[in-house]
Amino acid sequence: MSKTESNSAKELTEAMEETMQRLQGRFKGISEQLESKLDEMGARIDDLESDVSELMTQAGMEEQATSCHVTSKN
Protein backbone atom coordinates (compact mmCIF):
# COMPACT_ATOMS: atom_id res chain seq x y z
CA MET A 1 0.00 0.00 0.00
CA SER A 2 1.45 3.37 -0.96
CA LYS A 3 1.75 6.29 1.43
CA THR A 4 -1.07 8.13 -0.39
CA GLU A 5 -3.38 5.15 -0.09
CA SER A 6 -2.45 4.78 3.57
CA ASN A 7 -3.26 8.45 4.23
CA SER A 8 -6.54 8.16 2.35
CA ALA A 9 -7.51 5.09 4.37
CA LYS A 10 -6.56 6.87 7.59
CA GLU A 11 -8.56 9.97 6.62
CA LEU A 12 -11.56 7.82 5.68
CA THR A 13 -11.34 5.97 9.00
CA GLU A 14 -11.16 9.25 10.91
CA ALA A 15 -14.11 10.65 8.97
CA MET A 16 -16.15 7.53 9.67
CA GLU A 17 -15.29 7.62 13.38
CA GLU A 18 -16.29 11.29 13.55
CA THR A 19 -19.55 10.55 11.75
CA MET A 20 -20.30 7.66 14.10
CA GLN A 21 -19.62 9.86 17.14
CA ARG A 22 -21.96 12.55 15.82
CA LEU A 23 -24.65 9.98 15.11
CA GLN A 24 -24.21 8.49 18.57
CA GLY A 25 -24.54 11.97 20.11
CA ARG A 26 -27.68 12.69 18.11
CA PHE A 27 -29.15 9.30 19.01
CA LYS A 28 -28.46 9.95 22.68
CA GLY A 29 -30.12 13.37 22.47
CA ILE A 30 -33.18 12.01 20.70
CA SER A 31 -33.41 9.14 23.19
CA GLU A 32 -33.34 11.59 26.09
CA GLN A 33 -36.00 13.76 24.48
CA LEU A 34 -38.17 10.72 23.83
CA GLU A 35 -37.79 9.50 27.40
CA SER A 36 -38.69 12.95 28.70
CA LYS A 37 -41.80 13.12 26.49
CA LEU A 38 -42.87 9.64 27.58
CA ASP A 39 -42.49 10.63 31.24
CA GLU A 40 -44.53 13.77 30.58
CA MET A 41 -47.23 11.77 28.80
CA GLY A 42 -47.32 9.29 31.68
CA ALA A 43 -47.85 12.11 34.18
CA ARG A 44 -50.60 13.60 32.02
CA ILE A 45 -52.33 10.23 31.75
CA ASP A 46 -52.15 9.83 35.53
CA ASP A 47 -53.73 13.28 35.93
CA LEU A 48 -56.42 12.40 33.40
CA GLU A 49 -57.23 9.15 35.20
CA SER A 50 -57.51 11.05 38.46
CA ASP A 51 -59.82 13.65 36.89
CA VAL A 52 -62.03 10.96 35.33
CA SER A 53 -62.24 9.14 38.65
CA GLU A 54 -63.22 12.37 40.38
CA LEU A 55 -65.87 13.10 37.77
CA MET A 56 -67.26 9.58 38.09
CA THR A 57 -67.48 10.03 41.84
CA GLN A 58 -69.24 13.37 41.44
CA ALA A 59 -71.63 11.89 38.87
CA GLY A 60 -72.45 9.05 41.23
CA MET A 61 -73.17 11.48 44.04
CA GLU A 62 -75.35 13.63 41.80
CA GLU A 63 -77.14 10.54 40.54
CA GLN A 64 -77.92 9.50 44.11
CA ALA A 65 -79.19 13.01 44.93
CA THR A 66 -81.42 12.99 41.84
CA SER A 67 -82.79 9.57 42.80
CA CYS A 68 -83.68 10.85 46.28
CA HIS A 69 -85.58 13.82 44.83
CA VAL A 70 -87.51 11.63 42.41
CA THR A 71 -88.34 9.13 45.15
CA SER A 72 -89.48 11.83 47.58
CA LYS A 73 -91.78 13.40 44.97
CA ASN A 74 -93.66 10.10 44.49
C-alpha positions, 0 to 999 in steps of 0.5 A: 500500500502506498503512502497516499493510499495509507493516508486516504484510508486513515482519513476515511477511517477518521471521517467515519469515526467522527460521523459515528460519534456525531450519530451516537450523540444525536441518538443519545439526544433524541433518546433523552427527548423521547424518554422525557416526552414519555415521562410527561405523557405518563404524568398527564395520563395519571392526571387524566385518570384522576380527573375521570375518577373524580368526575365519576365520583361526582356523577355518582353522588349527583345521581344519588341526589337525583334519585332521592328527589324523584323518590321523595316526589312520588 
